[in-house]
């Protein structure tokens, strides 16, 4: 009798729990949501169980990511801690506080290298080039690059190649678009301009991205795809992208195929240049002044650089020169469109300099004379320089930099940084 009563009572309780389960689940979900959202004021973003701040990051990536990040930093007085999903490497301190930046980029520079996390992500693309080097290797490459960048021949090549590209390709493309009243993707055009320019400077090779019709260039497309696939790794859990790489699927398959084309192009150019240098050495002909040729000379210890090192140097230089300049110019012209008064003052300054020429260049009817500015004239364009600097301040070409903490640190604003952060 007692057992029967007990069984009936247990069944009733179980039935009641099953009946209340949906309500309990909804109540728990509401509690978790309210608790997570309430943490936004303290942490800058909601912190959800298991996934941390990842949902907010994914939503931010759908819009203007940098404006979104800037807004979070502003709400948190310059610094906030991003908490990623459990068992992932998406945990970091994000700061824009000038005191902290000076601390990690100057005062304690040696304590904040790029670190193994960053280097592991971009090693397939950048190899051991300067943008993926730390410590003494970074200093060595910086010394080597500085010697070559400041040579008179290299500076002359840089100026001449850009002037040639602007007048023989950029201006005709813009004029053709204006004549046809066609829309033009200015960012794409500027990216093509800087890619052609930096390839001529780095490899001594003209890829022709800014040729009439704006063709698709296999090497440029492969480089763009490899860059995009590498960036995706930063927002993908490390274990996941490594698994995709092992299985050769998704973005990792795209990265692998793109890098094969980049490497094929780079090594072909390097080997051809080695042959050309041997021929020129035997005939006493003048050699080229591009970066690749300059680095084919022995290093500071008198030893020749390997083909892999030459490949890494040129790929790093292309990445640095291609995106930074084109992005800066795209933002600059976008800002000019929003601020016609600034555009007017820049034109006034340019016209004043042209009108002051003593060699007949003041005749505004001769476009080929008017728009070919000498270096000393560009240096006198103070307002243009100020406008470009302001555009870079508002929209920096490289808005995010990644560092890793090698030992426990404390930022000037009081943020505690543990080793490995």
N, C-alpha and C positions, 0 to 999 in steps of 0.2 A: 504493500500500500504506500509506504514511504517512498520506494523507488519509482513507482508510477508517478507520484506527485512531483518528484525531483525531475524526472524526464520531461514532464509536461512544462515545468517551470523553465528548464533549459531551452526547450524548443520555442517557448514564448519569447524569451530574451533574445535568442538568435534571430527570430523573425522580426522582432522590433529593431534590432541593429541593422538588418538588411533593409528594412523599410526606411530607416533614418540615414543609411549610407550616402545616398545622393546629397541630402541636406548637409551632412557632416563634411562631405568632400567639397561642396560649394563654400561652406563656411571656412574650411581650412584654406581654400584657394584665396578667398577674399582676405583672410588674415595675412597670408603670405604676401599678397599683392600690396596691401596697405603698409605692412612692415617694410617691404622692399622700397616702395615709393617714398616712405617717410625718411629713408636714409639719403635721399637725394640732396637734402639741405646740408647734411653733414659730409657726404662723400662726393658730391658733385653730380652723381648719376645713381639711379636705382641699382641696388645690389640684389640680384635674384639668387635663390638657392641653386647650387650646382653650376649654373652658367655665368654667374657674376654679372658684370656689366656688358657682356657680349651683345645682348639684344639692342642696347642703346647704341653700341658701336655699329652694328649692322644697319640700323636705321639712319645713323649719321652718314654712312658711306653712300646712301642713296641720294643724298642731296649734296650741298657744298660742304665737304668734310672739314676743310680748314676753318671755315666760318663757325662750324659746329664746335670744333675743338676749342677755338678761340673763345667762344661763348662760355664753355665749361670752365676754362682756365680763368676767365674774368670773374665768374661767380665764386670761384674758390681762391680769389686774391693772388693768382699767379701760379699756383702749384696744386695739383691733385694727384691722387693715387688711383690708377686704373686697375681694377680687380677682374681678371679674366676667369674663365671656367676652371674648375678643379682639374688638377693633374695636367695643366698646360703651361706654356711659357708666356702666356699673354698677361703677365703682371708687370706693371711698370709705373714709374713716377714721371709725370708729365709736367714740365715747368716752362714758364716764359718770364720768370722773375729775373731782371737784369743782374741782381746780386748773385743769384745761383749760376747764371750763365757765365759770369766772370770767374766764379769759383771753379767750375768744371772745365772751362775752355782756356783758362790762363793760370789762376793761382795754383790749382791742383790738377793740372792737365795730365800728368803721368798716372794719376789715380783713376782716370776715366777714359780707358781705351774703347775701341769699337766693341771688342769682346768676342768670344766664341759664338754667341748666338747670332749676332749680325754677320760675322764673317762666314759662318756656316750657310746662311741663307743666300748670300750673293757670291759665294766662291765659284760656283759653276759659270757665272757670267763674267765676273771681274777678276777671277784667279787670285794672284798675289799682287795685283797692281796697287797703286798708292791709296786708292779709296777703300781698299780692303786690307791695308797693312797697319800694323801697330808697332810701337816701341822703336827699336833701332832700325828695323827694316823700313818703317815709314820715314825716319830721318834720312836714311841713305837714299831712298828714292826721291825725297824732296830736294836733297842736295844735287843729285844728278839732274833732275828736271829743271831746277833753277838755273844751272849752268847753261843748259840748252835753250831755255825759254828767253833768256836775256841776251842771247847772241844777236848781233846786228843782222845776220842773214835770216834768222828765224823771224825776227820782228818785221823785216822787210817782206818776207813771204806772206805773213799774216795779213798785212795791210794790202798788199797787191792782189791777193786772191779774193779778198772781200770786196774790194773796189770793182774788180772784174765781174764778180758774180752779181753785184747789185746793178751794174749798168748793162751787162749783156743778157741777164736773165730776169732778175726781179722786176726791174722797171718795165720791160716788154710784157711780162705776165700781168702786171697791174694795169698797164695801158690797154691791153687786149680785153681784159675784163670790163674796164670802164667803157670801151668802145661798144661792147656788146650789151651793156647794161646788165651784166650777169652777176649773180651773187658769188662771192669769193670767201672761202674759209681762210682768213688771214693767219690764223694759228698754224694751219697746215702748210701754208706757203712759207711762213717764217721758219718752220721746222725743217722744211726742205732746203731753205737757204743755208741755215746753220749746219745742217748735215753735210751738204756739199762742201761748205767752207772747212769744216773741221776734218773731213776726210782728206781734203787736199793738203791741209796742214799736218795731219798725223801720218798719213800713208803716202802722200804725194800722188793720190789717185782721185780723179773726179768721177763720182758715181752718177751724176746727171739727174738728180732728183728734181731739180728746178728747170728741167728742159721743157720746151713747149708741149702743152698737153698734159703736163704734170704726170708722167708715167709712174707705174709701180716698179720700183727697183728692188730686185730680190734681196740684196744685202741689206738695204735700208729696212725692208719689211721684216726680215729675219731679226734684225737688231731691235726693232720696235717690239716684236712679239716676245723676244727673250727678256726684254726689260719689263714688260707687263707681267709676264709669268713669274719673274723673280719678285716683283712687288707683292703679288698675291700671297706669297709665302709668309709675309709679315703678318697677315691677318688670318693665317691658317695654323691650327695647332701643329707643332713640329712633328709629332708622331704621324699625323694625317698626311702631310705633304711628303714625308719620307716613305710612307706606305704607297702613295700614288706614284712616287718615283720608282719604287721597287717593282710595282705592277705595270709601270709604263702606260699610265692612263691619265686622262684629264689634262690639267694645265701642265703637269710634269712632262707628259708626252710632247706637248707643244713646245715647252722649254728645251727639251732634248733635241728635237728636230731643228729648232731655230738656231741653237748653238752649233749644231753641225754645219749649218750654212755659214754662220759667222766665222767659225774657225777655218773652214775651207777657204773663204775669201782672204782672211788675215794671213794664213800661212802661205798661200799662193803669192800674195804681194810680197811677203818677207823674203821668200826664196828667189823671186824674180829680182828683187832689189839687191840681194847678195850677188847674183850673177852680174847685174849691171855695174855694181861697184868694182867687181873684179875686172870687168872689161875697161871701165874708166880708169882704173889704177894702171892698167897696162898701156893705155893710150894718152894718159895725162889729161883727160877731158874733165870739165867741171862737173862736180856732183851736185845732187839736189840738196835743198836746205830744209826738207820736211823733218818732222820729229823722228820718224823711223830711221832715216839716214843718219841723223845726229846720234841716235842711240846705238847705231851699229859700230860706232867707235868704242874703244875699250873703256871700261869703267874706271873709277878712281884708283883701283888696285892694278890696273893694266890688264884685266881679264875681259874677254869678250862676253857679251850678254847672250843668254840662250834664246832660242826661237820662242819658247814659251814665255819668257820674260818680255820679249819684244811685243808679242801678241797681247799680253796683259797691259803693258804700258799704253799701247795704241787704243785698245778697247776702253780703258779707263778714261783716256783723254777725249775720245769721241763722246762718251756718256757725259762727261763734264761740260764739254763745249756745245754739244747739240741741244740739250734740253734747257740749260740755264739761260742761254742768250735768247732762244726763241720764246721761252715763257716770259722772260722779262719784257721783250718787245711787244708780245701780244697784250700783256696787261697795260703796258704804256699806251698803246694806241687805243685800247678800250677806255682808259681813263681820259685820254684826249677827247674822245667822242663825247664823254660825259661832262667835260669842262672846256667848252669852246673858247673861253677867255684865255686859258693857258695856251691853247693852240695858236691863238692870235698873237700872243706875245712871243712865242717861239718863232713864228714866221717873220715877225718884225725884226727879231734879232738876226735871223738868217739873211734877210734882205739888206739889213744895215751893213753886215759884213761883206756881202757881195758888192754892194754899191760903193764900198770903200776901197775896192781893188784898184790898183794903179796900172794894171796890165790889160785893160779893156774888158775885164770880166764883169764889169758893172752893167753891161748891156743885158737886160733881162730877157731879150729875145733869143739868146743863144743858150738853150737848155744844157747842151753838152758842156758848156763852160760853167754855167751857174751852179749846177748840181755836182760838180767834181770839186770837193772841198779839200784843201791842203790840211795836213795835221796841225799846223800852227793856227789855222782858222778855226778848226774844231775846238782847240783849247780855249779860244776866246768866247765860245758859246756858253757863257756862265748860266744863263737861265735854262737852256736845254739840259745842261748837266744837273742843275737843281731839280728839274722836273723828272729826269730819269732816276735820280737818287730817291726822290719822294715816292715814285712808283715802286721802287725796290723795297722801300721801307714798308709801304702798305701791303704789297704783294711780293714777298721774297721768292726768288726762283727755287730755293731749297728751303721750304718752310719748316721741315722737320729734320732734326739730326739725332742720331742714335748713339748712346754711350752706355757702358756697363761699369759697375762699381767693382774695383778689385779688392777693396778693403772697407770696413765699416767707416761711414762718413756722416757728417751732419751739414746740411746746406745752411747758408747764412740766414735763411728765413725760418730755421728750426726744424725742417723736415729731416727725419732720421732715415738714413740709407744703409741697408744691410749689404754685406758682401754678396755680389752676384745680381743685385738689382739692376 
